[in-house]
Amino acid sequence: MPATDERKVSTLELFFDLVFVFAFIQVTLGLANDVTWGGLGRGGLVFLLLWWAWGAYAWLTTVMESMRADLASSYSWRWPRCC
């Protein structure tokens, strides 16, 4: 089995995941209350926009975590720990 990079999930990431879950629930409730073709179109559009935003957020947090790790490793040899 190949080794995997394990990283801890921050509290902020979990909070925003819950925000997206709440938003998806609201879209689903809106679809349940407006069972028409127009309601399906509006709900589908909002669902796709939420899905895109969630995917972009997940990608950004992954990229920023790797950038933060690279930045920390590049500073470790420049700044001696004296205190």
Secondary structure, 3 states (H helix, E strand, C coil): CCCCCCCCCCHHHHHHHHHHHHHHHHHHHHHHHCCCHHHHHHHHHHHHHHHHHHHHHHHHHHHHHHHHHHHHHHHHCCCCCCC
